[in-house]
Amino acid sequence: MRKPELARRLAKTSRVSKAEAADQLDRVVHQIVSSLRRGRRARLPGLGEFKPGTRWEFRFDAEREGRADDKG
């Protein structure tokens, strides 16, 4: 999913303008990148987390917790 589509969906579910949704999305991405640059993790509750390192990494909560119902 690309940013315009994500912003459109966010606008619809949040009942805000597409421009406001795009601004909110930009702020979240900026906070994630800023945290990673400072060497800190960026957590997205209910989804997963980004981890700093030589190559940034994202892990979904199911992978991190090793839930049996999410394994193949």
BAMAR-353385 format. One record per atom (N, C-alpha, C, O, CB): residue in one letter; atom name; x, y, z. Coordinates in Angstrom, 2 decimals. Glycine has a CB too. Example, Ala and Ser with C-alpha at 12.3 -4.5 7.8 and 13.67 -1.06 7.14 Angstrom:
2
<rec resn="A" name="N" c1="13.19" c2="-5.69" c3="7.80"/>
<rec resn="A" name="CA" c1="12.30" c2="-4.50" c3="7.80"/>
<rec resn="A" name="C" c1="13.20" c2="-3.30" c3="7.80"/>
<rec resn="A" name="O" c1="14.24" c2="-3.32" c3="8.46"/>
<rec resn="A" name="CB" c1="11.31" c2="-4.47" c3="9.05"/>
<rec resn="S" name="N" c1="12.85" c2="-2.25" c3="7.08"/>
<rec resn="S" name="CA" c1="13.67" c2="-1.06" c3="7.14"/>
<rec resn="S" name="C" c1="12.90" c2="0.03" c3="7.87"/>
<rec resn="S" name="O" c1="13.41" c2="1.14" c3="8.04"/>
<rec resn="S" name="CB" c1="14.08" c2="-0.60" c3="5.72"/>
This chain:
72
<rec resn="M" name="N" c1="0.85" c2="-1.16" c3="0.00"/>
<rec resn="M" name="CA" c1="0.00" c2="0.00" c3="0.00"/>
<rec resn="M" name="C" c1="0.90" c2="1.24" c3="0.00"/>
<rec resn="M" name="O" c1="1.87" c2="1.32" c3="0.76"/>
<rec resn="M" name="CB" c1="-0.97" c2="-0.01" c3="1.22"/>
<rec resn="R" name="N" c1="0.58" c2="2.18" c3="-0.83"/>
<rec resn="R" name="CA" c1="1.36" c2="3.41" c3="-0.92"/>
<rec resn="R" name="C" c1="0.75" c2="4.50" c3="-0.04"/>
<rec resn="R" name="O" c1="-0.40" c2="4.41" c3="0.40"/>
<rec resn="R" name="CB" c1="1.43" c2="3.89" c3="-2.38"/>
<rec resn="K" name="N" c1="1.55" c2="5.52" c3="0.22"/>
<rec resn="K" name="CA" c1="1.15" c2="6.59" c3="1.13"/>
<rec resn="K" name="C" c1="-0.19" c2="7.23" c3="0.76"/>
<rec resn="K" name="O" c1="-1.02" c2="7.41" c3="1.65"/>
<rec resn="K" name="CB" c1="2.22" c2="7.65" c3="1.16"/>
<rec resn="P" name="N" c1="-0.46" c2="7.58" c3="-0.52"/>
<rec resn="P" name="CA" c1="-1.76" c2="8.21" c3="-0.83"/>
<rec resn="P" name="C" c1="-2.95" c2="7.32" c3="-0.47"/>
<rec resn="P" name="O" c1="-3.97" c2="7.81" c3="0.02"/>
<rec resn="P" name="CB" c1="-1.83" c2="8.56" c3="-2.31"/>
<rec resn="E" name="N" c1="-2.83" c2="6.02" c3="-0.72"/>
<rec resn="E" name="CA" c1="-3.92" c2="5.11" c3="-0.39"/>
<rec resn="E" name="C" c1="-4.09" c2="5.00" c3="1.13"/>
<rec resn="E" name="O" c1="-5.21" c2="4.99" c3="1.64"/>
<rec resn="E" name="CB" c1="-3.67" c2="3.72" c3="-1.01"/>
<rec resn="L" name="N" c1="-2.97" c2="4.90" c3="1.84"/>
<rec resn="L" name="CA" c1="-3.03" c2="4.83" c3="3.29"/>
<rec resn="L" name="C" c1="-3.63" c2="6.10" c3="3.88"/>
<rec resn="L" name="O" c1="-4.44" c2="6.04" c3="4.80"/>
<rec resn="L" name="CB" c1="-1.63" c2="4.58" c3="3.86"/>
<rec resn="A" name="N" c1="-3.23" c2="7.25" c3="3.35"/>
<rec resn="A" name="CA" c1="-3.78" c2="8.54" c3="3.81"/>
<rec resn="A" name="C" c1="-5.28" c2="8.62" c3="3.52"/>
<rec resn="A" name="O" c1="-6.05" c2="9.12" c3="4.34"/>
<rec resn="A" name="CB" c1="-3.05" c2="9.72" c3="3.14"/>
<rec resn="R" name="N" c1="-5.70" c2="8.13" c3="2.36"/>
<rec resn="R" name="CA" c1="-7.12" c2="8.12" c3="2.00"/>
<rec resn="R" name="C" c1="-7.92" c2="7.28" c3="3.00"/>
<rec resn="R" name="O" c1="-8.99" c2="7.69" c3="3.45"/>
<rec resn="R" name="CB" c1="-7.31" c2="7.59" c3="0.57"/>
<rec resn="R" name="N" c1="-7.40" c2="6.09" c3="3.32"/>
<rec resn="R" name="CA" c1="-8.09" c2="5.22" c3="4.28"/>
<rec resn="R" name="C" c1="-8.12" c2="5.82" c3="5.67"/>
<rec resn="R" name="O" c1="-9.13" c2="5.75" c3="6.37"/>
<rec resn="R" name="CB" c1="-7.43" c2="3.85" c3="4.32"/>
<rec resn="L" name="N" c1="-7.00" c2="6.41" c3="6.07"/>
<rec resn="L" name="CA" c1="-6.94" c2="7.06" c3="7.37"/>
<rec resn="L" name="C" c1="-7.94" c2="8.21" c3="7.44"/>
<rec resn="L" name="O" c1="-8.62" c2="8.38" c3="8.46"/>
<rec resn="L" name="CB" c1="-5.52" c2="7.58" c3="7.65"/>
<rec resn="A" name="N" c1="-8.04" c2="8.99" c3="6.37"/>
<rec resn="A" name="CA" c1="-8.99" c2="10.11" c3="6.33"/>
<rec resn="A" name="C" c1="-10.42" c2="9.61" c3="6.47"/>
<rec resn="A" name="O" c1="-11.23" c2="10.19" c3="7.19"/>
<rec resn="A" name="CB" c1="-8.84" c2="10.90" c3="5.02"/>
<rec resn="K" name="N" c1="-10.72" c2="8.53" c3="5.77"/>
<rec resn="K" name="CA" c1="-12.08" c2="8.00" c3="5.80"/>
<rec resn="K" name="C" c1="-12.45" c2="7.47" c3="7.19"/>
<rec resn="K" name="O" c1="-13.54" c2="7.75" c3="7.69"/>
<rec resn="K" name="CB" c1="-12.23" c2="6.89" c3="4.76"/>
<rec resn="T" name="N" c1="-11.55" c2="6.70" c3="7.80"/>
<rec resn="T" name="CA" c1="-11.87" c2="6.11" c3="9.10"/>
<rec resn="T" name="C" c1="-11.81" c2="7.13" c3="10.24"/>
<rec resn="T" name="O" c1="-12.51" c2="6.99" c3="11.24"/>
<rec resn="T" name="CB" c1="-10.91" c2="4.97" c3="9.40"/>
<rec resn="S" name="N" c1="-10.97" c2="8.16" c3="10.07"/>
<rec resn="S" name="CA" c1="-10.82" c2="9.17" c3="11.12"/>
<rec resn="S" name="C" c1="-11.74" c2="10.37" c3="10.92"/>
<rec resn="S" name="O" c1="-11.86" c2="11.23" c3="11.80"/>
<rec resn="S" name="CB" c1="-9.40" c2="9.64" c3="11.18"/>
<rec resn="R" name="N" c1="-12.38" c2="10.42" c3="9.76"/>
<rec resn="R" name="CA" c1="-13.26" c2="11.53" c3="9.41"/>
<rec resn="R" name="C" c1="-12.53" c2="12.87" c3="9.44"/>
<rec resn="R" name="O" c1="-13.01" c2="13.86" c3="10.00"/>
<rec resn="R" name="CB" c1="-14.46" c2="11.57" c3="10.36"/>
<rec resn="V" name="N" c1="-11.34" c2="12.87" c3="8.83"/>
<rec resn="V" name="CA" c1="-10.57" c2="14.11" c3="8.66"/>
<rec resn="V" name="C" c1="-10.29" c2="14.25" c3="7.17"/>
<rec resn="V" name="O" c1="-10.53" c2="13.32" c3="6.40"/>
<rec resn="V" name="CB" c1="-9.22" c2="14.09" c3="9.50"/>
<rec resn="S" name="N" c1="-9.79" c2="15.40" c3="6.76"/>
<rec resn="S" name="CA" c1="-9.48" c2="15.61" c3="5.35"/>
<rec resn="S" name="C" c1="-8.29" c2="14.74" c3="4.93"/>
<rec resn="S" name="O" c1="-7.51" c2="14.29" c3="5.77"/>
<rec resn="S" name="CB" c1="-9.17" c2="17.11" c3="5.07"/>
<rec resn="K" name="N" c1="-8.17" c2="14.50" c3="3.64"/>
<rec resn="K" name="CA" c1="-7.03" c2="13.73" c3="3.13"/>
<rec resn="K" name="C" c1="-5.71" c2="14.42" c3="3.45"/>
<rec resn="K" name="O" c1="-4.72" c2="13.76" c3="3.76"/>
<rec resn="K" name="CB" c1="-7.16" c2="13.52" c3="1.62"/>
<rec resn="A" name="N" c1="-5.71" c2="15.75" c3="3.38"/>
<rec resn="A" name="CA" c1="-4.50" c2="16.51" c3="3.69"/>
<rec resn="A" name="C" c1="-4.10" c2="16.33" c3="5.15"/>
<rec resn="A" name="O" c1="-2.92" c2="16.14" c3="5.46"/>
<rec resn="A" name="CB" c1="-4.70" c2="18.00" c3="3.38"/>
<rec resn="E" name="N" c1="-5.07" c2="16.39" c3="6.06"/>
<rec resn="E" name="CA" c1="-4.78" c2="16.20" c3="7.48"/>
<rec resn="E" name="C" c1="-4.29" c2="14.78" c3="7.74"/>
<rec resn="E" name="O" c1="-3.36" c2="14.58" c3="8.52"/>
<rec resn="E" name="CB" c1="-6.03" c2="16.50" c3="8.33"/>
<rec resn="A" name="N" c1="-4.90" c2="13.81" c3="7.10"/>
<rec resn="A" name="CA" c1="-4.47" c2="12.42" c3="7.26"/>
<rec resn="A" name="C" c1="-3.05" c2="12.23" c3="6.75"/>
<rec resn="A" name="O" c1="-2.25" c2="11.53" c3="7.38"/>
<rec resn="A" name="CB" c1="-5.43" c2="11.47" c3="6.51"/>
<rec resn="A" name="N" c1="-2.71" c2="12.84" c3="5.63"/>
<rec resn="A" name="CA" c1="-1.36" c2="12.76" c3="5.08"/>
<rec resn="A" name="C" c1="-0.36" c2="13.42" c3="6.03"/>
<rec resn="A" name="O" c1="0.74" c2="12.91" c3="6.21"/>
<rec resn="A" name="CB" c1="-1.29" c2="13.42" c3="3.69"/>
<rec resn="D" name="N" c1="-0.73" c2="14.54" c3="6.64"/>
<rec resn="D" name="CA" c1="0.13" c2="15.20" c3="7.62"/>
<rec resn="D" name="C" c1="0.37" c2="14.31" c3="8.84"/>
<rec resn="D" name="O" c1="1.50" c2="14.21" c3="9.32"/>
<rec resn="D" name="CB" c1="-0.48" c2="16.53" c3="8.06"/>
<rec resn="Q" name="N" c1="-0.68" c2="13.68" c3="9.33"/>
<rec resn="Q" name="CA" c1="-0.55" c2="12.77" c3="10.48"/>
<rec resn="Q" name="C" c1="0.38" c2="11.61" c3="10.14"/>
<rec resn="Q" name="O" c1="1.23" c2="11.22" c3="10.95"/>
<rec resn="Q" name="CB" c1="-1.94" c2="12.24" c3="10.91"/>
<rec resn="L" name="N" c1="0.20" c2="11.06" c3="8.95"/>
<rec resn="L" name="CA" c1="1.05" c2="9.96" c3="8.50"/>
<rec resn="L" name="C" c1="2.51" c2="10.40" c3="8.42"/>
<rec resn="L" name="O" c1="3.40" c2="9.66" c3="8.83"/>
<rec resn="L" name="CB" c1="0.57" c2="9.44" c3="7.14"/>
<rec resn="D" name="N" c1="2.75" c2="11.58" c3="7.89"/>
<rec resn="D" name="CA" c1="4.11" c2="12.13" c3="7.81"/>
<rec resn="D" name="C" c1="4.73" c2="12.26" c3="9.20"/>
<rec resn="D" name="O" c1="5.90" c2="11.96" c3="9.39"/>
<rec resn="D" name="CB" c1="4.10" c2="13.50" c3="7.09"/>
<rec resn="R" name="N" c1="3.94" c2="12.72" c3="10.16"/>
<rec resn="R" name="CA" c1="4.45" c2="12.88" c3="11.54"/>
<rec resn="R" name="C" c1="4.84" c2="11.54" c3="12.14"/>
<rec resn="R" name="O" c1="5.87" c2="11.43" c3="12.80"/>
<rec resn="R" name="CB" c1="3.39" c2="13.56" c3="12.42"/>
<rec resn="V" name="N" c1="4.02" c2="10.53" c3="11.92"/>
<rec resn="V" name="CA" c1="4.33" c2="9.20" c3="12.45"/>
<rec resn="V" name="C" c1="5.61" c2="8.66" c3="11.84"/>
<rec resn="V" name="O" c1="6.48" c2="8.15" c3="12.55"/>
<rec resn="V" name="CB" c1="3.16" c2="8.22" c3="12.19"/>
<rec resn="V" name="N" c1="5.73" c2="8.76" c3="10.53"/>
<rec resn="V" name="CA" c1="6.94" c2="8.28" c3="9.85"/>
<rec resn="V" name="C" c1="8.16" c2="9.05" c3="10.35"/>
<rec resn="V" name="O" c1="9.22" c2="8.46" c3="10.59"/>
<rec resn="V" name="CB" c1="6.80" c2="8.43" c3="8.31"/>
<rec resn="H" name="N" c1="8.03" c2="10.37" c3="10.51"/>
<rec resn="H" name="CA" c1="9.14" c2="11.18" c3="11.01"/>
<rec resn="H" name="C" c1="9.55" c2="10.74" c3="12.41"/>
<rec resn="H" name="O" c1="10.75" c2="10.65" c3="12.70"/>
<rec resn="H" name="CB" c1="8.74" c2="12.68" c3="11.01"/>
<rec resn="Q" name="N" c1="8.58" c2="10.46" c3="13.27"/>
<rec resn="Q" name="CA" c1="8.90" c2="10.00" c3="14.63"/>
<rec resn="Q" name="C" c1="9.62" c2="8.66" c3="14.61"/>
<rec resn="Q" name="O" c1="10.55" c2="8.44" c3="15.39"/>
<rec resn="Q" name="CB" c1="7.62" c2="9.90" c3="15.47"/>
<rec resn="I" name="N" c1="9.19" c2="7.76" c3="13.74"/>
<rec resn="I" name="CA" c1="9.84" c2="6.45" c3="13.62"/>
<rec resn="I" name="C" c1="11.29" c2="6.63" c3="13.19"/>
<rec resn="I" name="O" c1="12.20" c2="6.08" c3="13.81"/>
<rec resn="I" name="CB" c1="9.08" c2="5.54" c3="12.62"/>
<rec resn="V" name="N" c1="11.51" c2="7.39" c3="12.14"/>
<rec resn="V" name="CA" c1="12.85" c2="7.60" c3="11.61"/>
<rec resn="V" name="C" c1="13.73" c2="8.31" c3="12.65"/>
<rec resn="V" name="O" c1="14.89" c2="7.95" c3="12.82"/>
<rec resn="V" name="CB" c1="12.80" c2="8.43" c3="10.30"/>
<rec resn="S" name="N" c1="13.19" c2="9.30" c3="13.33"/>
<rec resn="S" name="CA" c1="13.96" c2="10.01" c3="14.36"/>
<rec resn="S" name="C" c1="14.39" c2="9.08" c3="15.48"/>
<rec resn="S" name="O" c1="15.53" c2="9.13" c3="15.94"/>
<rec resn="S" name="CB" c1="13.12" c2="11.16" c3="14.94"/>
<rec resn="S" name="N" c1="13.49" c2="8.23" c3="15.92"/>
<rec resn="S" name="CA" c1="13.83" c2="7.26" c3="16.98"/>
<rec resn="S" name="C" c1="14.93" c2="6.32" c3="16.53"/>
<rec resn="S" name="O" c1="15.87" c2="6.06" c3="17.28"/>
<rec resn="S" name="CB" c1="12.59" c2="6.46" c3="17.38"/>
<rec resn="L" name="N" c1="14.81" c2="5.80" c3="15.31"/>
<rec resn="L" name="CA" c1="15.82" c2="4.89" c3="14.79"/>
<rec resn="L" name="C" c1="17.18" c2="5.56" c3="14.67"/>
<rec resn="L" name="O" c1="18.20" c2="4.95" c3="14.98"/>
<rec resn="L" name="CB" c1="15.39" c2="4.34" c3="13.44"/>
<rec resn="R" name="N" c1="17.20" c2="6.81" c3="14.23"/>
<rec resn="R" name="CA" c1="18.47" c2="7.53" c3="14.11"/>
<rec resn="R" name="C" c1="19.14" c2="7.76" c3="15.46"/>
<rec resn="R" name="O" c1="20.36" c2="7.85" c3="15.54"/>
<rec resn="R" name="CB" c1="18.23" c2="8.86" c3="13.43"/>
<rec resn="R" name="N" c1="18.33" c2="7.84" c3="16.53"/>
<rec resn="R" name="CA" c1="18.87" c2="8.01" c3="17.87"/>
<rec resn="R" name="C" c1="19.22" c2="6.67" c3="18.52"/>
<rec resn="R" name="O" c1="19.67" c2="6.63" c3="19.67"/>
<rec resn="R" name="CB" c1="17.86" c2="8.76" c3="18.74"/>
<rec resn="G" name="N" c1="19.01" c2="5.58" c3="17.77"/>
<rec resn="G" name="CA" c1="19.33" c2="4.26" c3="18.30"/>
<rec resn="G" name="C" c1="18.26" c2="3.66" c3="19.17"/>
<rec resn="G" name="O" c1="18.52" c2="2.72" c3="19.92"/>
<rec resn="G" name="CB" c1="20.59" c2="4.32" c3="19.07"/>
<rec resn="R" name="N" c1="17.04" c2="4.19" c3="19.08"/>
<rec resn="R" name="CA" c1="15.93" c2="3.69" c3="19.90"/>
<rec resn="R" name="C" c1="14.93" c2="2.94" c3="19.03"/>
<rec resn="R" name="O" c1="14.81" c2="3.20" c3="17.83"/>
<rec resn="R" name="CB" c1="15.23" c2="4.85" c3="20.63"/>
<rec resn="R" name="N" c1="14.24" c2="2.01" c3="19.64"/>
<rec resn="R" name="CA" c1="13.18" c2="1.27" c3="18.95"/>
<rec resn="R" name="C" c1="11.97" c2="2.17" c3="18.75"/>
<rec resn="R" name="O" c1="11.73" c2="3.09" c3="19.53"/>
<rec resn="R" name="CB" c1="12.79" c2="0.00" c3="19.73"/>
<rec resn="A" name="N" c1="11.21" c2="1.89" c3="17.71"/>
<rec resn="A" name="CA" c1="9.95" c2="2.61" c3="17.47"/>
<rec resn="A" name="C" c1="8.84" c2="1.56" c3="17.47"/>
<rec resn="A" name="O" c1="8.78" c2="0.72" c3="16.56"/>
<rec resn="A" name="CB" c1="9.99" c2="3.42" c3="16.10"/>
<rec resn="R" name="N" c1="7.99" c2="1.60" c3="18.46"/>
<rec resn="R" name="CA" c1="6.93" c2="0.61" c3="18.64"/>
<rec resn="R" name="C" c1="5.62" c2="1.11" c3="18.06"/>
<rec resn="R" name="O" c1="5.24" c2="2.26" c3="18.25"/>
<rec resn="R" name="CB" c1="6.75" c2="0.28" c3="20.12"/>
<rec resn="L" name="N" c1="4.93" c2="0.22" c3="17.34"/>
<rec resn="L" name="CA" c1="3.59" c2="0.48" c3="16.83"/>
<rec resn="L" name="C" c1="2.66" c2="-0.51" c3="17.54"/>
<rec resn="L" name="O" c1="2.52" c2="-1.65" c3="17.09"/>
<rec resn="L" name="CB" c1="3.51" c2="0.33" c3="15.25"/>
<rec resn="P" name="N" c1="2.02" c2="-0.10" c3="18.63"/>
<rec resn="P" name="CA" c1="1.21" c2="-1.02" c3="19.43"/>
<rec resn="P" name="C" c1="0.19" c2="-1.81" c3="18.60"/>
<rec resn="P" name="O" c1="-0.53" c2="-1.25" c3="17.78"/>
<rec resn="P" name="CB" c1="0.49" c2="-0.25" c3="20.51"/>
<rec resn="G" name="N" c1="0.17" c2="-3.09" c3="18.85"/>
<rec resn="G" name="CA" c1="-0.76" c2="-3.97" c3="18.15"/>
<rec resn="G" name="C" c1="-0.29" c2="-4.38" c3="16.78"/>
<rec resn="G" name="O" c1="-0.94" c2="-5.19" c3="16.11"/>
<rec resn="G" name="CB" c1="-2.07" c2="-3.30" c3="18.03"/>
<rec resn="L" name="N" c1="0.85" c2="-3.84" c3="16.33"/>
<rec resn="L" name="CA" c1="1.36" c2="-4.17" c3="15.01"/>
<rec resn="L" name="C" c1="2.77" c2="-4.73" c3="15.08"/>
<rec resn="L" name="O" c1="3.02" c2="-5.83" c3="14.59"/>
<rec resn="L" name="CB" c1="1.34" c2="-2.94" c3="14.12"/>
<rec resn="G" name="N" c1="3.69" c2="-4.01" c3="15.68"/>
<rec resn="G" name="CA" c1="5.07" c2="-4.47" c3="15.77"/>
<rec resn="G" name="C" c1="6.00" c2="-3.34" c3="16.12"/>
<rec resn="G" name="O" c1="5.58" c2="-2.32" c3="16.67"/>
<rec resn="G" name="CB" c1="5.50" c2="-5.11" c3="14.47"/>
<rec resn="E" name="N" c1="7.29" c2="-3.53" c3="15.80"/>
<rec resn="E" name="CA" c1="8.26" c2="-2.50" c3="16.12"/>
<rec resn="E" name="C" c1="9.38" c2="-2.45" c3="15.09"/>
<rec resn="E" name="O" c1="9.70" c2="-3.45" c3="14.44"/>
<rec resn="E" name="CB" c1="8.83" c2="-2.72" c3="17.50"/>
<rec resn="F" name="N" c1="9.95" c2="-1.27" c3="14.96"/>
<rec resn="F" name="CA" c1="11.14" c2="-1.06" c3="14.16"/>
<rec resn="F" name="C" c1="12.32" c2="-1.09" c3="15.12"/>
<rec resn="F" name="O" c1="12.23" c2="-0.54" c3="16.22"/>
<rec resn="F" name="CB" c1="11.08" c2="0.29" c3="13.35"/>
<rec resn="K" name="N" c1="13.42" c2="-1.72" c3="14.71"/>
<rec resn="K" name="CA" c1="14.61" c2="-1.78" c3="15.54"/>
<rec resn="K" name="C" c1="15.77" c2="-1.11" c3="14.83"/>
<rec resn="K" name="O" c1="15.95" c2="-1.30" c3="13.63"/>
<rec resn="K" name="CB" c1="14.95" c2="-3.24" c3="15.90"/>
<rec resn="P" name="N" c1="16.57" c2="-0.33" c3="15.57"/>
<rec resn="P" name="CA" c1="17.73" c2="0.30" c3="14.96"/>
<rec resn="P" name="C" c1="18.84" c2="-0.71" c3="14.74"/>
<rec resn="P" name="O" c1="18.84" c2="-1.79" c3="15.34"/>
<rec resn="P" name="CB" c1="18.24" c2="1.46" c3="15.83"/>
<rec resn="G" name="N" c1="19.75" c2="-0.37" c3="13.88"/>
<rec resn="G" name="CA" c1="20.90" c2="-1.22" c3="13.60"/>
<rec resn="G" name="C" c1="21.55" c2="-0.77" c3="12.31"/>
<rec resn="G" name="O" c1="21.23" c2="0.30" c3="11.79"/>
<rec resn="G" name="CB" c1="20.49" c2="-2.70" c3="13.52"/>
<rec resn="T" name="N" c1="22.45" c2="-1.58" c3="11.81"/>
<rec resn="T" name="CA" c1="23.08" c2="-1.21" c3="10.54"/>
<rec resn="T" name="C" c1="22.06" c2="-1.24" c3="9.42"/>
<rec resn="T" name="O" c1="22.17" c2="-0.49" c3="8.44"/>
<rec resn="T" name="CB" c1="24.24" c2="-2.16" c3="10.23"/>
<rec resn="R" name="N" c1="21.08" c2="-2.10" c3="9.56"/>
<rec resn="R" name="CA" c1="19.97" c2="-2.16" c3="8.60"/>
<rec resn="R" name="C" c1="18.69" c2="-2.18" c3="9.43"/>
<rec resn="R" name="O" c1="18.48" c2="-3.09" c3="10.23"/>
<rec resn="R" name="CB" c1="20.08" c2="-3.43" c3="7.64"/>
<rec resn="W" name="N" c1="17.84" c2="-1.17" c3="9.24"/>
<rec resn="W" name="CA" c1="16.62" c2="-1.10" c3="10.04"/>
<rec resn="W" name="C" c1="15.78" c2="-2.34" c3="9.81"/>
<rec resn="W" name="O" c1="15.73" c2="-2.89" c3="8.71"/>
<rec resn="W" name="CB" c1="15.83" c2="0.16" c3="9.70"/>
<rec resn="E" name="N" c1="15.11" c2="-2.76" c3="10.85"/>
<rec resn="E" name="CA" c1="14.34" c2="-4.00" c3="10.81"/>
<rec resn="E" name="C" c1="12.95" c2="-3.75" c3="11.38"/>
<rec resn="E" name="O" c1="12.78" c2="-2.95" c3="12.30"/>
<rec resn="E" name="CB" c1="15.06" c2="-5.12" c3="11.60"/>
<rec resn="F" name="N" c1="11.97" c2="-4.44" c3="10.83"/>
<rec resn="F" name="CA" c1="10.61" c2="-4.36" c3="11.37"/>
<rec resn="F" name="C" c1="10.15" c2="-5.77" c3="11.67"/>
<rec resn="F" name="O" c1="10.30" c2="-6.67" c3="10.85"/>
<rec resn="F" name="CB" c1="9.63" c2="-3.65" c3="10.37"/>
<rec resn="R" name="N" c1="9.59" c2="-5.95" c3="12.84"/>
<rec resn="R" name="CA" c1="9.04" c2="-7.24" c3="13.22"/>
<rec resn="R" name="C" c1="7.60" c2="-7.05" c3="13.67"/>
<rec resn="R" name="O" c1="7.29" c2="-6.17" c3="14.47"/>
<rec resn="R" name="CB" c1="9.87" c2="-7.90" c3="14.35"/>
<rec resn="F" name="N" c1="6.72" c2="-7.89" c3="13.12"/>
<rec resn="F" name="CA" c1="5.33" c2="-7.87" c3="13.55"/>
<rec resn="F" name="C" c1="5.22" c2="-8.50" c3="14.92"/>
<rec resn="F" name="O" c1="6.04" c2="-9.35" c3="15.27"/>
<rec resn="F" name="CB" c1="4.42" c2="-8.61" c3="12.53"/>
<rec resn="D" name="N" c1="4.23" c2="-8.11" c3="15.70"/>
<rec resn="D" name="CA" c1="4.05" c2="-8.65" c3="17.04"/>
<rec resn="D" name="C" c1="3.98" c2="-10.17" c3="17.04"/>
<rec resn="D" name="O" c1="4.55" c2="-10.81" c3="17.93"/>
<rec resn="D" name="CB" c1="2.80" c2="-8.07" c3="17.67"/>
<rec resn="A" name="N" c1="3.30" c2="-10.76" c3="16.08"/>
<rec resn="A" name="CA" c1="3.17" c2="-12.22" c3="16.01"/>
<rec resn="A" name="C" c1="4.53" c2="-12.88" c3="15.88"/>
<rec resn="A" name="O" c1="4.76" c2="-13.93" c3="16.48"/>
<rec resn="A" name="CB" c1="2.27" c2="-12.62" c3="14.84"/>
<rec resn="E" name="N" c1="5.44" c2="-12.29" c3="15.10"/>
<rec resn="E" name="CA" c1="6.79" c2="-12.85" c3="14.94"/>
<rec resn="E" name="C" c1="7.58" c2="-12.70" c3="16.23"/>
<rec resn="E" name="O" c1="8.28" c2="-13.63" c3="16.65"/>
<rec resn="E" name="CB" c1="7.52" c2="-12.15" c3="13.79"/>
<rec resn="R" name="N" c1="7.47" c2="-11.55" c3="16.85"/>
<rec resn="R" name="CA" c1="8.22" c2="-11.27" c3="18.07"/>
<rec resn="R" name="C" c1="7.77" c2="-12.16" c3="19.20"/>
<rec resn="R" name="O" c1="8.59" c2="-12.66" c3="19.97"/>
<rec resn="R" name="CB" c1="8.07" c2="-9.80" c3="18.46"/>
<rec resn="E" name="N" c1="6.47" c2="-12.36" c3="19.32"/>
<rec resn="E" name="CA" c1="5.92" c2="-13.14" c3="20.42"/>
<rec resn="E" name="C" c1="5.89" c2="-14.63" c3="20.12"/>
<rec resn="E" name="O" c1="5.73" c2="-15.44" c3="21.03"/>
<rec resn="E" name="CB" c1="4.53" c2="-12.67" c3="20.75"/>
<rec resn="G" name="N" c1="6.05" c2="-15.01" c3="18.85"/>
<rec resn="G" name="CA" c1="6.04" c2="-16.42" c3="18.47"/>
<rec resn="G" name="C" c1="4.72" c2="-17.09" c3="18.72"/>
<rec resn="G" name="O" c1="4.68" c2="-18.23" c3="19.20"/>
<rec resn="G" name="CB" c1="7.12" c2="-17.14" c3="19.20"/>
<rec resn="R" name="N" c1="3.64" c2="-16.43" c3="18.42"/>
<rec resn="R" name="CA" c1="2.31" c2="-17.00" c3="18.65"/>
<rec resn="R" name="C" c1="2.09" c2="-18.22" c3="17.78"/>
<rec resn="R" name="O" c1="2.39" c2="-18.21" c3="16.59"/>
<rec resn="R" name="CB" c1="1.22" c2="-15.96" c3="18.37"/>
<rec resn="A" name="N" c1="1.57" c2="-19.26" c3="18.38"/>
<rec resn="A" name="CA" c1="1.33" c2="-20.52" c3="17.67"/>
<rec resn="A" name="C" c1="0.27" c2="-20.36" c3="16.58"/>
<rec resn="A" name="O" c1="0.36" c2="-21.00" c3="15.54"/>
<rec resn="A" name="CB" c1="0.91" c2="-21.60" c3="18.66"/>
<rec resn="D" name="N" c1="-0.73" c2="-19.51" c3="16.82"/>
<rec resn="D" name="CA" c1="-1.81" c2="-19.37" c3="15.85"/>
<rec resn="D" name="C" c1="-1.37" c2="-18.62" c3="14.60"/>
<rec resn="D" name="O" c1="-2.09" c2="-18.63" c3="13.60"/>
<rec resn="D" name="CB" c1="-2.99" c2="-18.66" c3="16.48"/>
<rec resn="D" name="N" c1="-0.22" c2="-17.96" c3="14.62"/>
<rec resn="D" name="CA" c1="0.27" c2="-17.21" c3="13.46"/>
<rec resn="D" name="C" c1="1.36" c2="-17.96" c3="12.71"/>
<rec resn="D" name="O" c1="1.87" c2="-17.47" c3="11.70"/>
<rec resn="D" name="CB" c1="0.77" c2="-15.86" c3="13.89"/>
<rec resn="K" name="N" c1="1.73" c2="-19.13" c3="13.19"/>
<rec resn="K" name="CA" c1="2.79" c2="-19.90" c3="12.51"/>
<rec resn="K" name="C" c1="2.17" c2="-20.80" c3="11.47"/>
<rec resn="K" name="O" c1="1.04" c2="-21.28" c3="11.61"/>
<rec resn="K" name="CB" c1="3.60" c2="-20.73" c3="13.53"/>
<rec resn="G" name="N" c1="2.95" c2="-21.04" c3="10.38"/>
<rec resn="G" name="CA" c1="2.48" c2="-21.88" c3="9.27"/>
<rec resn="G" name="C" c1="2.55" c2="-23.27" c3="9.59"/>
<rec resn="G" name="O" c1="2.19" c2="-24.11" c3="8.77"/>
<rec resn="G" name="CB" c1="3.24" c2="-21.64" c3="8.05"/>
